[in-house]
Amino acid sequence: MGTKKKFTPEELKHLQANPYTLRVTADSISYTLAFKEAFWALSLQGYTGTAAFRKLGYNTEVLGFERIHNTTKRIRREARSPEGFHEGARGGVRISGGGNNQTEGASAPSDEAARRMKREILCLQQQMAFLKKSHAAARQAGRIAMDSAGERFEAIRAALADRNNILTVKDLCELAGVSRSGYYNWVRSEKNRELREAKDRAAFEQILEAYRFRGYAKGVRGIHMRLLHMGIRMNVKKIRRLMRKYKLTCPIRKPNPYRRLQRSIRMGSAAENLVNREFESHGPRAILLTDITYIPLCGRFCYLSTILDSCTKQVLAYAMSESLEVDFVLETVQLLVKHHGISLSKETVIHSDQGTHYTSLKFIQLVENSALRRSMSRRGNCWDNAPQESFFGHMKDELASEIPGWTSFEAAKASIDRWMDYYNNDRCQWDLAKLSPNEYYHYITTGEYPAGMLPLWVK
């Protein structure tokens, strides 16, 4: 073995008792073919030379580091050679890819070339099979190739587990485009990955609970704010990563190419624009936005009129109707005065577009009698009413799964009532200090944060 360490009689008895020992003397030791195959299999699993010897029943202190190191090098060299493993330290019986067992000196040159050619062909076949399996797995996942290193490492381990595999870790790593050190590190860190997966799964269950709260889908920031209300602080990036990992998606609002601008028919006088996109600087109950939206119902439409506080984003009043008569718009203003009149002032502005309802004499008289100031955008300009338009868009997106199931106006109104309650009390918004509209109004008027919710920042 090329080492000066000699075995004592007691050590010789210990080594001879191991079934993997072929021959042993005071100066040297040789191993069976089964030992070399088992040693190589352990090496492919990530075992070091010393750890593999221990696994196979040898006392590494008896063998010594130098002897183990030399044996490990020789076995690896034989594994990569065209002839394959052979019994003993030097010479003896060689095991080839499919030929008969012969002594090394008796192998004819033509037989040696044939065996080498056969092994090379087998290597190429296994390389092609590995690449095909890898691309097939990626196509099943809807990708052109495997993206993550973990997927490639998993494919390498699956290939090494095949009993007929003759490719080395080095060969497979080159085919997969990863490093050997990376693969071995991946094998050693399997327990850490399992622990990390368990933590991710537990965190994702919390995300699902927030996502399903009250039955309305939420995006990353909506989930983050709901978790804060649940007493859980979770980074937005982590939420986004886990949603991507477990394929949880939220419907994305898309622009409506069929939105038509309604031409206003002036029945009264248009008012001056008093808003000029200053939605929040005047505080709550200063700028109120109102508009009408069409909602599909059994092949026709029903209509919703709302009044929105541009600062707190609260829906202060709303009314539904099966027709476009002006009465339901007037009812909305009446509900506003009834429920929130005490918080309104003579400086409160109610802003609308120049639609027929808002230029009608009935609407003008009602607003003036309620001691409110009218404001209107110019024709074809929706910027000053943008928060109201955005509100309608979010509402229709979140009710998209319910709208096809409405069979009557009463069913539609019940669904709208339920969503309005959710919006005002539980639908948190990022720009409202991560609070719901009602919570935000209470917060800016009293300075008190909701009980049970984590504060925005923790020192």
Phi, psi and omega per residue, in radians:
M1 nan -0.048 3.098
G2 1.331 0.491 3.118
T3 -2.283 2.612 -3.084
K4 -1.483 -0.182 -3.126
K5 -1.207 2.302 3.120
K6 -1.935 2.602 -3.135
F7 -1.527 2.455 3.039
T8 -1.436 2.858 3.115
P9 -0.974 -0.684 3.129
E10 -1.154 -0.697 3.123
E11 -1.166 -0.623 3.094
L12 -1.078 -0.734 3.126
K13 -1.110 -0.712 3.128
H14 -1.098 -0.762 -3.104
L15 -1.227 -0.671 3.138
Q16 -1.159 -0.442 -3.119
A17 -1.299 -0.286 -3.137
N18 -1.393 2.203 -3.101
P19 -1.118 -0.289 3.139
Y20 -1.461 -0.095 -3.130
T21 -1.479 2.199 3.105
L22 -1.528 -0.931 3.091
R23 -2.536 2.595 3.085
V24 -2.591 2.361 3.043
T25 -2.235 -3.129 3.126
A26 -1.129 -0.420 -3.070
D27 -1.792 -0.431 -3.001
S28 -2.607 2.924 3.100
I29 -2.560 2.481 3.048
S30 -2.243 2.781 -2.961
Y31 -2.141 2.742 3.138
T32 -1.299 2.899 3.076
L33 -1.101 -0.658 3.136
A34 -1.079 -0.634 3.111
F35 -1.101 -0.781 -3.087
K36 -1.142 -0.679 3.113
E37 -1.172 -0.745 3.108
A38 -1.142 -0.705 3.124
F39 -1.077 -0.760 -3.122
W40 -1.168 -0.665 3.098
A41 -1.098 -0.702 3.102
L42 -1.171 -0.651 3.105
S43 -1.071 -0.698 3.130
L44 -1.160 -0.422 3.106
Q45 -1.474 -0.065 3.085
G46 1.867 0.045 3.118
Y47 -1.259 2.480 2.982
T48 -1.354 2.964 3.135
G49 -1.039 -0.818 -3.132
T50 -1.093 -0.765 -3.135
A51 -1.132 -0.633 3.117
A52 -1.158 -0.727 3.098
F53 -1.064 -0.748 3.115
R54 -1.102 -0.740 -3.128
K55 -1.060 -0.565 -3.107
L56 -1.611 0.212 2.968
G57 1.634 0.203 -3.134
Y58 -1.695 2.568 3.033
N59 -1.513 1.920 -3.047
T60 -1.194 -0.438 3.096
E61 -1.226 -0.555 3.095
V62 -1.222 -0.762 -3.100
L63 -1.256 -0.665 -3.117
G64 1.530 2.651 -3.060
F65 -1.108 -0.741 -3.054
E66 -1.132 -0.731 -3.138
R67 -1.157 -0.716 3.109
I68 -1.126 -0.744 -3.137
H69 -1.071 -0.791 -3.131
N70 -1.143 -0.712 3.134
T71 -1.131 -0.717 3.122
T72 -1.068 -0.755 3.124
K73 -1.096 -0.744 -3.093
R74 -1.173 -0.724 -3.135
I75 -1.128 -0.706 3.108
R76 -1.145 -0.651 3.112
R77 -1.145 -0.746 3.125
E78 -1.152 -0.633 -3.121
A79 -1.109 -0.564 -3.095
R80 -1.601 -0.124 -3.104
S81 -1.408 2.705 3.114
P82 -1.107 -0.495 -3.074
E83 -1.364 -0.434 -3.123
G84 1.513 -2.869 -3.107
F85 -1.335 2.700 2.988
H86 -2.453 2.705 -3.129
E87 -1.334 2.580 3.086
G88 1.554 3.065 -3.105
A89 -1.461 -0.752 -3.113
R90 -2.419 2.194 3.115
G91 1.292 -2.719 3.134
G92 1.540 -2.736 -3.070
V93 -1.437 2.225 3.079
R94 -1.790 2.551 3.128
I95 -1.946 2.059 -3.103
S96 -1.852 -3.092 -3.050
G97 -1.144 -0.415 -3.132
G98 -3.031 0.023 3.137
G99 -1.396 3.105 3.103
N100 -1.336 2.720 3.100
N101 -1.289 2.135 -3.134
Q102 -2.411 2.788 3.018
T103 -1.261 2.663 -3.052
E104 -1.064 -0.690 -3.094
G105 -1.228 -0.333 -3.081
A106 -1.608 -0.074 -3.117
S107 -1.253 2.208 3.111
A108 -1.331 2.645 3.138
P109 -0.994 -0.665 -3.117
S110 -1.194 -0.672 3.113
D111 -1.154 -0.701 3.124
E112 -1.081 -0.763 3.126
A113 -1.138 -0.674 3.138
A114 -1.148 -0.763 3.119
R115 -1.104 -0.726 3.137
R116 -1.119 -0.747 3.115
M117 -1.100 -0.707 -3.135
K118 -1.116 -0.709 -3.141
R119 -1.182 -0.705 3.118
E120 -1.105 -0.704 3.106
I121 -1.101 -0.741 3.134
L122 -1.105 -0.682 3.090
C123 -1.067 -0.789 3.136
L124 -1.116 -0.700 3.126
Q125 -1.101 -0.743 -3.138
Q126 -1.217 -0.585 3.074
Q127 -1.112 -0.768 3.114
M128 -1.117 -0.716 3.138
A129 -1.119 -0.679 3.134
F130 -1.118 -0.791 -3.136
L131 -1.135 -0.682 3.134
K132 -1.120 -0.765 3.135
K133 -1.106 -0.702 -3.127
S134 -1.116 -0.798 -3.140
H135 -1.198 -0.597 3.109
A136 -1.138 -0.727 3.114
A137 -1.115 -0.685 3.132
A138 -1.168 -0.704 3.133
R139 -1.132 -0.626 3.098
Q140 -1.108 -0.560 3.113
A141 -1.485 0.049 3.102
G142 1.412 0.419 -3.133
R143 -2.181 2.856 3.126
I144 -1.357 -0.702 -3.129
A145 -2.535 2.890 3.115
M146 -1.156 2.228 -3.072
D147 -1.485 -0.906 -2.997
S148 -1.526 2.650 3.079
A149 -1.128 -0.585 3.137
G150 -1.041 -0.699 3.104
E151 -1.121 -0.664 3.140
R152 -1.221 -0.718 3.100
F153 -1.094 -0.676 3.120
E154 -1.120 -0.685 3.104
A155 -1.145 -0.652 3.110
I156 -1.135 -0.778 3.142
R157 -1.114 -0.664 3.102
A158 -1.117 -0.677 3.115
A159 -1.173 -0.689 -3.140
L160 -1.205 -0.453 3.135
A161 -1.304 -0.267 3.111
D162 -1.225 2.189 -3.076
R163 -1.136 -0.423 -3.115
N164 -1.574 -0.012 -3.090
N165 -1.229 2.373 3.055
I166 -2.099 0.020 3.125
L167 -1.370 2.481 3.137
T168 -1.513 2.966 3.076
V169 -1.037 -0.688 3.136
K170 -1.070 -0.781 3.140
D171 -1.059 -0.823 -3.082
L172 -1.186 -0.651 3.119
C173 -1.152 -0.663 3.093
E174 -1.134 -0.681 3.127
L175 -1.167 -0.669 -3.102
A176 -1.453 -0.204 3.139
G177 1.339 0.565 3.099
V178 -2.227 2.947 -3.122
S179 -1.615 2.693 3.087
R180 -1.135 -0.732 -3.136
S181 -1.069 -0.653 3.094
G182 -1.118 -0.699 3.123
Y183 -1.148 -0.798 -3.136
Y184 -1.118 -0.670 3.084
N185 -1.129 -0.653 3.099
W186 -1.127 -0.703 3.123
V187 -1.127 -0.764 -3.093
R188 -1.207 -0.471 -3.051
S189 -1.674 0.380 -3.090
E190 -1.088 -0.719 3.131
K191 -1.113 -0.671 3.105
N192 -1.130 -0.658 3.113
R193 -1.145 -0.708 3.123
E194 -1.111 -0.713 3.105
L195 -1.132 -0.740 3.120
R196 -1.139 -0.653 3.111
E197 -1.129 -0.698 3.126
A198 -1.125 -0.702 3.109
K199 -1.153 -0.726 3.115
D200 -1.079 -0.716 -3.116
R201 -1.145 -0.714 3.123
A202 -1.124 -0.730 3.112
A203 -1.152 -0.633 -3.130
F204 -1.190 -0.567 3.069
E205 -1.090 -0.661 3.067
Q206 -1.152 -0.694 3.095
I207 -1.082 -0.748 3.126
L208 -1.086 -0.705 3.126
E209 -1.076 -0.736 3.106
A210 -1.207 -0.677 -3.118
Y211 -1.097 -0.652 -3.066
R212 -1.599 0.060 -3.080
F213 -1.001 2.109 3.130
R214 1.066 0.272 2.960
G215 1.457 0.097 -3.109
Y216 -1.929 2.303 -3.122
A217 -1.158 2.576 -3.114
K218 -2.316 2.705 3.047
G219 -1.545 -2.999 -3.076
V220 -1.040 -0.835 -3.085
R221 -1.236 -0.595 3.059
G222 -1.105 -0.705 3.095
I223 -1.143 -0.750 3.128
H224 -1.012 -0.775 -3.112
M225 -1.233 -0.644 3.094
R226 -1.143 -0.670 3.095
L227 -1.098 -0.661 3.083
L228 -1.055 -0.686 3.106
H229 -1.203 -0.404 3.092
M230 -1.515 0.001 -3.126
G231 1.448 0.374 -3.104
I232 -2.106 2.213 3.084
R233 -1.795 2.098 -3.134
M234 -2.407 2.288 -3.093
N235 -1.095 2.463 -3.141
V236 -1.043 -0.670 3.134
K237 -1.130 -0.654 3.108
K238 -1.155 -0.728 3.112
I239 -1.064 -0.777 -3.139
R240 -1.115 -0.716 3.138
R241 -1.103 -0.790 -3.107
L242 -1.228 -0.604 3.074
M243 -1.135 -0.684 3.091
R244 -1.192 -0.704 -3.106
K245 -1.116 -0.777 -3.086
Y246 -1.731 0.214 3.015
K247 1.021 0.774 3.035
L248 -1.690 2.126 -3.077
T249 -2.128 2.764 3.076
C250 -2.134 2.408 3.124
P251 -0.994 2.390 -3.128
I252 -1.773 2.323 3.125
R253 -1.174 2.326 3.128
K254 -2.065 2.573 3.113
P255 -1.164 2.510 3.140
N256 -1.604 1.893 -3.093
P257 -1.241 -0.212 -3.072
Y258 -1.784 0.168 3.116
R259 -1.137 2.236 -3.114
R260 -1.943 2.407 3.085
L261 -1.442 2.144 -3.130
Q262 -1.394 2.232 3.086
R263 -1.373 2.192 -3.114
S264 -1.387 2.449 3.056
I265 -1.883 1.886 -3.009
R266 -1.262 2.054 3.070
M267 -1.838 -0.314 3.092
G268 -2.332 -2.553 -3.137
S269 -1.875 2.483 3.070
A270 -1.380 2.562 -3.105
A271 -1.699 2.853 3.100
E272 -1.263 2.643 3.090
N273 -1.415 1.907 -3.132
L274 -1.748 -0.080 -3.042
V275 -1.557 -0.936 -3.131
N276 0.908 0.685 3.067
R277 1.123 0.319 3.070
E278 -1.653 1.432 -2.981
F279 -1.428 -0.586 -2.953
E280 -2.030 -0.312 -3.011
S281 -1.156 -0.390 -3.098
H282 -1.566 -0.108 3.118
G283 1.551 -3.124 -3.101
P284 -1.221 2.645 3.080
R285 1.097 0.305 3.122
A286 -1.714 -0.794 3.131
I287 -2.050 2.029 3.107
L288 -1.950 2.364 -3.120
L289 -1.935 2.433 3.120
T290 -2.388 2.579 3.141
D291 -2.897 3.020 3.133
I292 -2.135 2.508 3.043
T293 -2.302 2.671 3.121
Y294 -1.688 2.363 -3.140
I295 -2.182 2.188 -3.127
P296 -1.077 2.444 3.121
L297 -2.658 1.808 3.046
C298 0.927 0.839 3.092
G299 1.429 0.034 3.072
R300 -2.333 -2.731 -3.125
F301 -2.310 2.612 2.815
C302 -2.053 2.958 -2.939
Y303 -2.272 2.492 -3.108
L304 -2.202 2.256 3.068
S305 -1.999 2.334 -3.115
T306 -2.338 2.771 2.969
I307 -2.208 2.147 -3.011
L308 -2.053 2.349 3.028
D309 -1.372 2.040 -3.038
S310 -1.188 -0.348 -3.136
C311 -1.504 -0.884 -3.071
T312 -1.658 -0.185 -3.108
K313 1.138 0.306 3.081
Q314 -1.269 2.503 2.938
V315 -1.521 1.858 -3.058
L316 -1.439 -0.484 3.129
A317 -2.809 2.589 3.067
Y318 -2.701 2.715 3.117
A319 -2.608 2.559 3.131
M320 -2.027 2.697 -3.129
S321 -2.641 2.673 3.061
E322 -1.568 -0.110 3.116
S323 -2.323 2.924 -3.126
L324 -1.637 0.344 3.071
E325 -1.056 2.678 -3.044
V326 -1.236 -0.222 -3.018
D327 -1.034 -0.705 -3.069
F328 -1.261 -0.424 3.039
V329 -1.237 -0.709 3.092
L330 -1.145 -0.659 3.114
E331 -1.069 -0.629 3.123
T332 -1.077 -0.773 3.120
V333 -1.145 -0.708 3.132
Q334 -1.099 -0.715 3.088
L335 -1.134 -0.639 3.095
L336 -1.046 -0.853 -3.111
V337 -1.159 -0.659 -3.103
K338 -1.144 -0.783 -3.024
H339 -1.631 -0.439 -3.047
H340 -2.257 0.221 -3.072
G341 -1.022 -0.564 -3.110
I342 -1.171 -0.458 -3.118
S343 -1.641 -0.037 3.135
L344 -1.609 2.816 3.129
S345 -2.388 3.083 3.115
K346 -1.212 -0.272 3.116
E347 -1.575 -0.098 -3.121
T348 -1.127 2.303 -3.113
V349 -1.896 2.335 2.999
I350 -1.947 2.018 -2.976
H351 -1.890 2.434 -3.134
S352 -2.568 3.107 2.983
D353 -1.522 -3.003 -3.107
Q354 -1.719 0.673 3.113
G355 -1.212 2.917 -3.060
T356 -1.081 -0.591 -3.117
H357 -1.173 -0.681 -3.011
Y358 -1.517 -0.204 3.028
T359 -1.785 0.074 3.130
S360 -1.297 2.655 -3.112
L361 -1.141 -0.627 3.131
K362 -1.081 -0.747 -3.128
F363 -1.174 -0.748 -3.123
I364 -1.061 -0.787 -3.127
Q365 -1.138 -0.700 -3.133
L366 -1.127 -0.743 3.141
V367 -1.137 -0.767 -3.135
E368 -1.171 -0.670 3.110
N369 -1.190 -0.404 3.123
S370 -1.546 0.119 3.127
A371 1.059 0.698 3.078
L372 -1.986 2.736 3.118
R373 -1.773 2.360 3.118
R374 -1.520 2.592 3.042
S375 -2.551 2.501 -3.114
M376 -2.435 2.532 3.001
S377 -1.358 2.770 3.068
R378 -1.303 2.856 -3.070
R379 -1.038 2.372 3.082
G380 1.304 0.095 -3.120
N381 -2.020 1.996 -3.076
C382 -1.833 0.084 -3.016
W383 -1.106 -0.666 -3.111
D384 -1.279 -0.220 3.088
N385 -1.953 0.341 -3.050
A386 -1.036 -0.747 3.122
P387 -1.036 -0.625 3.123
Q388 -1.189 -0.748 3.105
E389 -1.115 -0.712 3.109
S390 -1.102 -0.686 3.118
F391 -1.046 -0.827 3.135
F392 -1.068 -0.699 -3.129
G393 -1.096 -0.803 3.118
H394 -1.119 -0.697 -3.133
M395 -1.069 -0.817 -3.113
K396 -1.187 -0.591 3.097
D397 -1.136 -0.749 -3.070
E398 -1.368 -0.325 3.067
L399 -1.740 0.129 -3.042
A400 -1.042 -0.593 -3.122
S401 -1.349 -0.332 -3.110
E402 -1.637 -0.558 -3.031
I403 -0.964 -0.774 -3.138
P404 -1.103 -0.368 -3.097
G405 -1.566 -0.060 3.126
W406 -1.253 2.243 -3.140
T407 -1.954 -0.143 -3.130
S408 -2.674 2.902 3.101
F409 -1.127 -0.628 3.136
E410 -1.113 -0.694 3.116
A411 -1.143 -0.709 3.109
A412 -1.112 -0.757 -3.115
K413 -1.145 -0.678 3.117
A414 -1.110 -0.696 3.119
S415 -1.173 -0.736 3.107
I416 -1.122 -0.727 3.115
D417 -1.040 -0.766 -3.124
R418 -1.125 -0.713 -3.121
W419 -1.231 -0.647 3.113
M420 -1.086 -0.686 3.088
D421 -1.119 -0.738 3.088
Y422 -1.103 -0.748 -3.092
Y423 -1.095 -0.868 -3.064
N424 -1.219 -0.598 -2.993
N425 -1.814 -0.489 -2.986
D426 -2.274 -0.209 -3.102
R427 -1.524 1.717 -3.085
C428 -1.270 2.628 3.123
Q429 -2.249 2.406 -3.046
W430 -1.034 -0.725 -3.079
D431 -1.412 -0.039 3.089
L432 -1.846 0.738 -3.119
A433 1.006 0.531 3.120
K434 1.107 0.537 3.126
L435 -2.019 2.904 3.001
S436 -1.366 2.854 -3.111
P437 -0.964 -0.794 3.133
N438 -1.145 -0.704 3.102
E439 -1.104 -0.686 -3.117
Y440 -1.179 -0.699 3.103
Y441 -1.074 -0.756 3.109
H442 -1.115 -0.666 -3.092
Y443 -1.174 -0.780 -3.072
I444 -1.386 -0.300 3.119
T445 -1.642 -0.426 -3.114
T446 -2.058 -0.350 -3.079
G447 1.377 0.159 -3.113
E448 -1.752 2.251 3.109
Y449 -1.466 2.616 -3.119
P450 -0.994 2.400 3.120
A451 -1.185 2.421 3.093
G452 1.523 -0.121 3.134
M453 -1.707 2.451 3.095
L454 -1.142 2.448 3.077
P455 -1.177 2.819 -3.074
L456 -1.072 -0.685 -3.078
W457 -2.279 2.405 3.094
V458 -2.069 2.134 -3.129
K459 -1.447 nan nan
